[in-house]
Amino acid sequence: MRGIFYWPGKNLVSAIPLVLILGFITGFLVDTSGLQPYILLITVLMIYPTMIGFNVKEAFNLSYWQVLGISLILNFLLIPVLAFGLGKIFLYNEPQLFAGLVLASLLPTSGMTISWTMLFKGHVAAAVKITAISLILGSFLAPLYLKIMVGQIVPINIMKTFITIAWVVFLPMVLGHFTFQLLLKKYTKEYFQKNIKPIFPSISVWAMLLLIFISISLKSKMIIENPGFLVQGLLVLTIFYTANFAISTIIGRTFLHRGDAVALVYGTVMRNLSLALGLAVTTFGPKAAIMVTLAFILQVQGAAWYGKMASKWNWLGEKV
């Protein structure tokens, strides 16, 4: 049972396509619309484990100001503009896919930002700071950006979007804080980090896979009638991620030491797709969620391959 529990988190590259296929077949054979009312609850359960032990204080000290400043410019200016431009060119006739792309671009960093930075010997403390402040800023800015960028083609209720974000970000953040404090009354921080915290990502991944299953099953018949939009979505996402890796690599190599550059790449290219998926399903519908699901596949593969090639070819070098 332990192996089954941890398998999806360790094998996202395989788990996500498997769930996509399972959801597609199930949705074609069975009406799964009865699962839709549970989407918000599942989203909260997906985000909540990631917030246990989340250090909000990291957002308010002045360390790593240079890499943080560059990451904020990329995360909240250049990358959203890139997504908007790609959406205008390739997805204007698919407003939900457009919204899914923009939504992914507005919610930077994830827990994997820190993991990938650690794996490829970047500055973990810088990655933690980028993650903390980007999550908070992104939660407040996303509704406004969405209104400006896709409000003309997809109806955007700013207040409803803020309320949804409060449910899926700030409620789990508050619950995560109190859960962490309760755990510290019984366990030491060292014990928590070693024995308890590793359990949470797998819980989150299982909830995420359930959301993906529901999203694809709700649209399986539509996919059969119009499979071209999957190819369209993958094409746009491939351009989006390739451009992100290129921009962050060039800027990191030019202005930063290698450790900070690694944190910059993974702090800007890695998008908070778990949160984007929850918002896509609850705010825009299954088709937007499918766009985010496709991004999962490319993001995980891209992060792994980039790290190997960047290390082999010394793409990030040292600051001159």
VOVEX-801000 format. One record per residue: x, y, z of N, C-alpha, C in turn. Coordinates in steps of 0.02 Angstrom, whole numbers, padded with zeros to 5 digits, always signed. Layout:
REM residues N
XYZXYZXYZ ...
REM end
This chain:
REM residues 320
+00042-00060+00000+00000+00000+00000+00043+00063+00000 +00099+00061+00037+00143+00119+00038+00170+00134-00032 +00188+00080-00068+00214+00090-00136+00162+00121-00182 +00100+00098-00176+00045+00125-00216+00033+00199-00199 +00036+00215-00134+00023+00283-00112+00074+00332-00141 +00138+00313-00140+00191+00358-00162+00204+00356-00238 +00178+00305-00272+00195+00297-00343+00177+00357-00386 +00116+00385-00382+00100+00442-00427+00146+00502-00418 +00163+00519-00356+00207+00576-00344+00276+00567-00372 +00299+00504-00375+00366+00490-00402+00365+00477-00476 +00306+00470-00505+00300+00452-00576+00247+00494-00611 +00250+00560-00602+00199+00603-00633+00197+00596-00709 +00256+00585-00738+00259+00580-00811+00216+00522-00836 +00211+00468-00796+00169+00411-00815+00099+00417-00787 +00093+00444-00725+00029+00445-00691-00022+00490-00726 +00000+00549-00748-00047+00596-00779-00076+00569-00844 -00035+00544-00891-00065+00514-00952-00111+00455-00936 -00093+00415-00886-00134+00358-00867-00203+00381-00844 -00204+00433-00802-00268+00460-00777-00307+00493-00834 -00272+00526-00879-00305+00555-00937-00342+00502-00977 -00309+00446-00990-00341+00392-01028-00399+00362-00989 -00389+00351-00925-00442+00322-00883-00503+00368-00880 -00490+00433-00871-00545+00482-00869-00581+00487-00935 -00543+00483-00989-00573+00487-01056-00620+00428-01068 -00597+00368-01052-00638+00308-01062-00700+00309-01017 -00689+00328-00953-00745+00330-00906-00798+00380-00927 -00775+00440-00947-00822+00492-00968-00861+00473-01030 -00830+00433-01073-00865+00411-01134-00919+00360-01118 -00906+00318-01067-00952+00264-01051-01004+00282-00998 -00985+00330-00953-01028+00345-00895-01036+00421-00889 -01092+00443-00867-01104+00514-00853-01072+00532-00786 -01019+00573-00787-00984+00590-00725-01001+00660-00699 -01054+00690-00726-01072+00758-00706-01088+00763-00631 -01106+00706-00600-01121+00707-00529-01061+00722-00486 -01000+00717-00515-00939+00732-00477-00924+00807-00475 -00955+00846-00519-00939+00916-00525-00947+00956-00461 -01000+00944-00420-01007+00983-00358-00950+00974-00308 -00910+00921-00317-00856+00908-00269-00789+00939-00291 -00789+00974-00347-00727+01000-00374-00693+01049-00326 -00731+01096-00298-00701+01146-00253-00671+01113-00191 -00707+01065-00163-00682+01030-00104-00617+00992-00119 -00615+00959-00176-00555+00922-00197-00497+00969-00208 -00512+01029-00236-00460+01078-00247-00429+01101-00181 -00472+01115-00131-00447+01135-00065-00404+01079-00035 -00427+01018-00041-00389+00961-00015-00322+00952-00052 -00320+00972-00115-00258+00968-00154-00207+01019-00131 -00229+01080-00116-00184+01134-00098-00163+01130-00024 -00210+01109+00018-00199+01109+00091-00134+01074+00113 -00118+01013+00088-00056+00981+00111+00007+01021+00094 +00005+01057+00038+00065+01095+00018+00076+01156+00062 +00025+01176+00100+00031+01235+00142+00052+01219+00214 +00057+01155+00231+00077+01136+00298+00153+01144+00303 +00175+01193+00342+00246+01208+00347+00268+01262+00298 +00222+01290+00259+00238+01344+00212+00260+01406+00252 +00319+01432+00236+00348+01486+00275+00333+01554+00243 +00279+01586+00266+00259+01651+00239+00311+01705+00255 +00347+01697+00310+00396+01748+00330+00451+01756+00278 +00462+01705+00237+00514+01710+00186+00499+01766+00136 +00437+01785+00131+00419+01837+00082+00438+01907+00106 +00456+01914+00169+00464+01982+00196+00534+01999+00220 +00583+01957+00206+00652+01979+00220+00686+01999+00155 +00743+02030+00160+00774+02062+00101+00829+02021+00069 +00835+01957+00087+00888+01916+00058+00871+01898-00014 +00923+01888-00054+00917+01868-00124+00874+01917-00164 +00884+01981-00151+00842+02032-00183+00851+02034-00258 +00913+02021-00283+00925+02027-00355+00888+01973-00394 +00895+01910-00374+00861+01856-00409+00786+01861-00399 +00765+01884-00341+00693+01893-00328+00664+01946-00374 +00699+02003-00380+00675+02057-00423+00668+02035-00495 +00719+02000-00520+00717+01976-00589+00659+01926-00599 +00650+01882-00549+00597+01832-00555+00528+01865-00556 +00519+01918-00518+00454+01952-00517+00439+01986-00584 +00491+02014-00615+00482+02045-00681+00462+01991-00732 +00496+01934-00729+00479+01880-00776+00409+01852-00761 +00396+01838-00697+00334+01804-00679+00271+01846-00688 +00278+01911-00678+00217+01953-00680+00217+02004-00736 +00266+02001-00781+00266+02045-00839+00280+02007-00903 +00341+01982-00910+00360+01951-00974+00322+01887-00989 +00316+01842-00940+00283+01778-00953+00208+01786-00966 +00171+01827-00927+00101+01839-00945+00092+01870-01014 +00136+01917-01031+00133+01948-01098+00145+01895-01152 +00193+01850-01140+00206+01796-01187+00144+01752-01196 +00113+01733-01140+00053+01690-01144-00004+01726-01180 -00012+01790-01165-00065+01829-01198-00053+01832-01273 +00009+01844-01293+00025+01847-01364+00012+01781-01399 +00033+01726-01368+00022+01660-01398-00053+01644-01401 -00089+01663-01349-00161+01652-01349-00196+01690-01404 -00175+01753-01413-00205+01795-01466-00193+01765-01535 -00132+01737-01545-00114+01712-01611-00146+01643-01625 -00142+01598-01575-00160+01528-01587-00227+01506-01557 -00252+01541-01506-00309+01514-01468-00369+01561-01464 -00370+01612-01507-00425+01659-01502-00492+01627-01516 -00492+01573-01556-00554+01538-01572-00570+01485-01519 -00527+01478-01469-00538+01430-01414-00531+01468-01348 -00581+01505-01328-00575+01549-01270-00558+01513-01204 -00584+01452-01194-00568+01417-01132-00495+01394-01131 -00468+01372-01188-00398+01355-01192-00355+01417-01180 -00376+01472-01209-00342+01537-01199-00341+01553-01124 -00398+01546-01091-00402+01561-01020-00357+01514-00979 -00355+01449-00999-00313+01402-00964-00239+01419-00970 -00218+01439-01029-00149+01459-01040-00131+01521-00998 -00174+01571-01001-00162+01633-00964-00160+01619-00889 -00206+01577-00866-00210+01561-00795-00145+01528-00771 -00120+01481-00811-00057+01448-00793+00000+01499-00791 -00001+01547-00836+00054+01597-00839+00052+01645-00780 -00005+01653-00748-00013+01702-00694+00003+01674-00625 +00011+01609-00620+00022+01578-00554+00090+01543-00554 +00143+01581-00539+00210+01553-00543+00229+01511-00482 +00278+01469-00492+00312+01427-00442+00266+01374-00412 +00298+01322-00388+00263+01267-00355+00312+01236-00306 +00289+01185-00270+00335+01150-00226+00392+01120-00265 +00379+01102-00328+00431+01073-00370+00486+01123-00387 +00471+01188-00382+00523+01239-00392+00581+01226-00346 +00566+01215-00283+00617+01204-00232+00652+01137-00244 +00613+01086-00260+00641+01019-00271+00690+01018-00329 +00670+01048-00386+00714+01048-00444+00776+01090-00432 +00768+01146-00397+00825+01188-00380+00875+01150-00338 +00850+01113-00289+00893+01072-00246+00928+01017-00286 +00890+00985-00331+00916+00928-00369+00974+00949-00413 +00970+01009-00442+01022+01031-00488+01068+01084-00457 +01073+01080-00389+01124+01117-00351+01119+01193-00359 +01057+01218-00357+01047+01290-00356+01039+01314-00284 +01027+01378-00275+01018+01407-00208+00946+01396-00185 +00938+01348-00139+00872+01329-00116+00838+01387-00079 +00877+01425-00039+00847+01481-00002+00817+01533-00050 +00850+01544-00107+00823+01590-00157+00759+01563-00187 +00758+01498-00199+00697+01466-00227+00639+01470-00178 +00653+01462-00113+00600+01467-00062+00571+01538-00062 +00615+01588-00066+00591+01658-00065+00549+01672-00127 +00573+01651-00186+00535+01662-00247+00467+01629-00243 +00465+01567-00216+00402+01530-00210+00353+01566-00164 +00378+01588-00105+00333+01618-00055+00302+01682-00081 +00343+01728-00107+00316+01793-00126+00276+01789-00191 +00296+01744-00236+00260+01737-00300+00191+01709-00289 +00184+01661-00242+00119+01633-00228+00072+01686-00201 +00096+01726-00154+00054+01778-00123+00035+01831-00175 +00084+01856-00212+00070+01908-00262+00025+01881-00317 +00040+01821-00340+00000+01791-00394-00073+01783-00374 -00086+01766-00311-00154+01756-00288-00194+01821-00291 -00162+01877-00277-00197+01942-00279-00202+01970-00350 -00150+01958-00391-00149+01989-00457-00187+01949-00510 -00194+01884-00500-00224+01841-00552-00293+01864-00574 -00339+01881-00528-00406+01902-00551-00403+01965-00595 -00360+02012-00577-00355+02074-00616-00325+02060-00684 -00272+02021-00686-00241+02004-00750-00289+01965-00795 -00326+01919-00765-00374+01880-00804-00427+01925-00835 -00451+01973-00797-00501+02020-00822-00474+02060-00881 -00412+02083-00875-00382+02123-00928-00366+02081-00990 -00339+02020-00979-00312+01981-01034-00364+01939-01071 -00412+01911-01036-00461+01868-01070-00533+01888-01055 -00542+01944-01020-00609+01965-01001-00654+01981-01060 -00623+01997-01117-00664+02014-01176-00692+01953-01211 -00659+01894-01202-00683+01835-01237-00712+01782-01189 -00695+01787-01124-00723+01742-01074-00750+01785-01017 -00813+01778-00998-00840+01818-00943-00800+01807-00879 -00776+01862-00849-00737+01859-00788-00772+01898-00733 -00792+01865-00680-00819+01897-00621-00763+01904-00571 -00735+01965-00564-00676+01975-00522-00689+01954-00450 -00747+01974-00423-00762+01958-00354-00767+01883-00344 -00800+01849-00391-00806+01776-00386-00737+01743-00390 -00693+01770-00433-00626+01742-00439-00586+01753-00375 -00592+01813-00345-00559+01825-00280-00584+01777-00227 -00649+01765-00226-00678+01720-00176-00652+01649-00188 -00648+01628-00251-00622+01561-00267-00550+01555-00244 -00510+01607-00257-00439+01606-00235-00435+01604-00159 -00480+01640-00125-00481+01638-00052-00493+01567-00027 -00538+01532-00061-00553+01463-00042-00494+01417-00055 -00463+01423-00114-00413+01373-00134-00342+01392-00117 -00330+01455-00095-00262+01475-00074-00260+01493-00001 -00300+01543+00018-00292+01571+00085-00324+01527+00139 -00379+01493+00124-00406+01446+00173-00357+01389+00186 -00330+01356+00134-00279+01305+00147-00217+01333+00182 -00199+01396+00166-00141+01426+00199-00152+01434+00274 -00212+01457+00293-00229+01464+00363-00233+01396+00397 -00267+01349+00365-00272+01281+00393-00203+01249+00398 -00161+01260+00347-00093+01233+00349-00052+01261+00406 -00060+01326+00419-00023+01358+00474-00042+01327+00541 -00107+01321+00554-00130+01293+00618-00114+01219+00624 -00117+01183+00568-00098+01112+00570-00025+01105+00588 +00018+01148+00558+00090+01147+00572+00103+01161+00646 +00068+01211+00674+00077+01228+00745+00056+01170+00790 +00002+01136+00772-00021+01079+00811+00029+01022+00808 +00058+01010+00749+00107+00957+00741+00170+00971+00782 +00189+01036+00785+00250+01054+00822+00241+01046+00897 +00179+01044+00920+00168+01031+00992+00182+00959+01010 +00179+00915+00959+00190+00844+00972+00257+00820+00945 +00281+00851+00890+00343+00829+00859+00392+00886+00853 +00456+00870+00847+00507+00921+00834+00505+00940+00760 +00536+00997+00743+00540+01018+00673+00578+00967+00631 +00631+00939+00661+00671+00890+00625+00630+00828+00609 +00590+00805+00658+00548+00747+00647+00495+00761+00594 +00467+00822+00596+00417+00842+00547+00446+00841+00477 +00505+00871+00469+00536+00875+00403+00554+00806+00376 +00576+00761+00419+00600+00696+00397+00544+00645+00388 +00494+00645+00433+00446+00589+00435+00375+00607+00415 +00356+00672+00423+00286+00690+00410+00279+00728+00344 +00322+00778+00334+00316+00820+00274+00319+00780+00209 +00361+00728+00203+00363+00690+00140+00297+00657+00120 +00250+00650+00169+00186+00619+00154+00141+00666+00114 +00146+00732+00128+00098+00780+00102+00097+00786+00026 +00156+00787-00008+00153+00793-00081+00112+00738-00114 +00116+00677-00088+00079+00621-00119+00004+00630-00109 -00017+00657-00051-00088+00671-00039-00112+00722-00091 -00072+00774-00100-00089+00826-00148-00093+00799-00219 -00046+00755-00237-00045+00727-00304-00108+00684-00317 -00128+00644-00267-00189+00603-00276-00250+00647-00287 -00256+00702-00250-00311+00748-00260-00307+00780-00329 -00247+00798-00351-00237+00827-00417-00258+00779-00472 -00239+00715-00464-00258+00665-00514-00333+00656-00517 -00366+00662-00460-00439+00657-00459-00470+00716-00497 -00442+00775-00489-00466+00834-00526-00456+00824-00601 -00398+00798-00620-00385+00785-00691-00434+00734-00718 -00447+00682-00680-00494+00630-00700-00563+00660-00713 -00587+00702-00666-00653+00732-00673-00655+00778-00735 -00602+00819-00743-00600+00867-00798-00603+00833-00865 -00562+00781-00874-00560+00748-00939-00624+00707-00951 -00652+00677-00898-00713+00637-00907-00772+00680-00926 -00774+00742-00901-00830+00786-00917-00829+00809-00990 -00769+00805-01021-00762+00829-01090-00742+00774-01139 -00748+00711-01119-00724+00657-01163-00761+00655-01230 -00826+00663-01228-00865+00660-01290-00849+00719-01335 -00837+00777-01304-00819+00836-01343-00750+00825-01376 -00704+00791-01341-00638+00778-01369-00643+00732-01430 -00687+00683-01426-00696+00637-01483-00722+00676-01544 -00767+00723-01531-00795+00762-01587-00746+00814-01613 -00699+00836-01571-00653+00889-01591-00583+00877-01562 -00548+00825-01586-00482+00809-01557-00428+00859-01574 -00441+00901-01624-00390+00948-01646-00369+00998-01593 -00413+01012-01545-00395+01063-01495-00339+01039-01449 -00333+00972-01441-00277+00945-01401-00210+00959-01435 -00207+00948-01499-00146+00962-01537-00131+01036-01535 -00183+01077-01543-00176+01149-01540-00148+01171-01472 -00176+01143-01419-00153+01160-01352-00081+01139-01340 -00063+01079-01361+00006+01055-01351+00056+01097-01390 +00038+01118-01451+00082+01160-01492+00096+01226-01456 +00044+01258-01432+00052+01323-01399+00093+01315-01335 +00079+01263-01296+00116+01252-01234+00189+01236-01246 +00204+01201-01300+00273+01186-01317+00311+01250-01331 +00281+01295-01369+00312+01360-01383+00320+01400-01318 +00268+01399-01277+00268+01437-01214+00325+01415-01168 +00333+01350-01158+00385+01326-01112+00454+01333-01142 +00461+01321-01207+00526+01330-01240+00550+01402-01233 +00505+01449-01244+00523+01520-01237+00539+01537-01165 +00502+01510-01118+00516+01523-01047+00585+01499-01027 +00602+01438-01046+00668+01411-01030+00723+01454-01062 +00714+01474-01124+00764+01514-01159+00774+01582-01126 +00719+01616-01111+00724+01683-01081+00757+01681-01013 +00735+01636-00969+00763+01633-00902+00836+01610-00903 +00854+01567-00950+00924+01545-00955+00970+01602-00976 +00949+01639-01026+00991+01695-01051+00999+01748-00996 +00944+01765-00962+00947+01817-00910+00988+01791-00850 +00976+01728-00830+01013+01700-00773+01087+01696-00787 +01107+01675-00846+01178+01669-00863+01211+01738-00867 +01173+01787-00889+01201+01854-00899+01210+01892-00834 +01163+01887-00788+01162+01931-00730+01174+01897-00662 +01173+01830-00659+01174+01797-00594+01228+01743-00590 +01249+01728-00528+01289+01669-00516+01248+01607-00530 +01282+01551-00541+01247+01491-00562+01192+01469-00513 +01206+01470-00448+01157+01448-00398+01093+01489-00402 +01100+01554-00408+01041+01597-00415+01007+01587-00482 +01047+01574-00534+01019+01565-00601+00975+01502-00603 +00998+01449-00570+00957+01387-00566+00890+01402-00532 +00894+01439-00476+00832+01457-00440+00787+01500-00484 +00817+01545-00524+00778+01588-00568+00741+01547-00621 +00776+01500-00653+00745+01459-00705+00686+01421-00677 +00697+01386-00622+00643+01344-00595+00591+01385-00556 +00609+01447-00539+00561+01491-00506+00517+01530-00555 +00533+01524-00619+00493+01560-00670+00462+01512-00720 +00498+01461-00741+00470+01414-00789+00418+01369-00756 +00432+01347-00694+00384+01304-00659+00324+01345-00638 +00265+01327-00663+00204+01363-00646+00166+01323-00593 +00126+01358-00553+00087+01324-00501+00025+01293-00533 +00036+01238-00567-00017+01207-00606-00071+01173-00563 -00053+01153-00503-00104+01126-00458-00157+01179-00443 -00134+01238-00425-00179+01293-00411-00215+01315-00474 -00178+01319-00530-00209+01338-00594-00264+01289-00613 -00251+01224-00601-00301+01174-00618-00365+01183-00577 -00357+01195-00512-00415+01207-00470-00456+01267-00491 -00421+01322-00508-00456+01382-00530-00487+01373-00599 -00452+01336-00642-00479+01324-00709-00545+01286-00706 -00547+01234-00665-00607+01193-00660-00664+01232-00628 -00649+01269-00574-00702+01303-00537-00724+01368-00570 -00681+01399-00610-00696+01465-00638-00714+01462-00712 -00678+01421-00751-00687+01422-00824-00716+01357-00852 -00708+01301-00818-00736+01239-00842-00685+01189-00865 -00707+01129-00883-00663+01073-00898-00614+01085-00955 -00634+01121-01006-00591+01131-01064-00528+01171-01045 -00538+01222-01003-00480+01260-00978-00436+01215-00935 -00468+01171-00896-00431+01125-00853-00390+01076-00895 -00415+01055-00952-00378+01010-00996-00314+01044-01020 -00318+01109-01035-00258+01147-01056-00205+01145-01001 -00226+01154-00939-00180+01153-00883-00152+01082-00874 -00193+01032-00884-00171+00962-00879-00117+00947-00930 -00126+00971-00991-00075+00962-01043-00010+00996-01022 -00016+01054-00988+00043+01089-00964+00081+01047-00913 +00045+01010-00871+00078+00965-00823+00127+00919-00858 +00104+00889-00912+00146+00839-00948+00209+00872-00973 +00203+00929-01006+00261+00963-01034+00306+00992-00980 +00277+01017-00926+00317+01050-00874+00362+01000-00838 +00335+00943-00820+00375+00892-00785+00431+00866-00830 +00413+00850-00893+00463+00825-00939+00516+00879-00953 +00493+00940-00964+00540+00994-00980+00588+01009-00924 +00563+01009-00862+00606+01023-00804+00661+00970-00797 +00644+00907-00808+00693+00854-00801+00746+00858-00856 +00724+00865-00918+00770+00867-00974+00813+00930-00972 +00783+00986-00953+00822+01048-00950+00879+01042-00901 +00864+01016-00840+00916+01009-00789+00974+00968-00813 +00959+00912-00847+01013+00869-00872+01055+00904-00925 +01021+00938-00973+01058+00970-01027+01095+01032-01003 +01064+01070-00956+01098+01130-00930+01161+01111-00893 +01159+01055-00856+01218+01033-00819+01272+01007-00867 +01250+00969-00918+01298+00941-00965+01332+00994-01007 +01294+01043-01030+01321+01094-01076+01339+01160-01041 +01332+01161-00975+01349+01220-00935+01314+01283-00960 +01248+01277-00971+01210+01333-00998+01208+01393-00951 +01209+01381-00885+01202+01436-00838+01269+01463-00814 +01323+01425-00824+01391+01449-00811+01400+01484-00744 +01443+01534-00744+01455+01577-00685+01449+01649-00706 +01432+01692-00658+01426+01764-00674+01493+01791-00697 +01493+01828-00751+01555+01856-00779+01573+01919-00740 
REM end
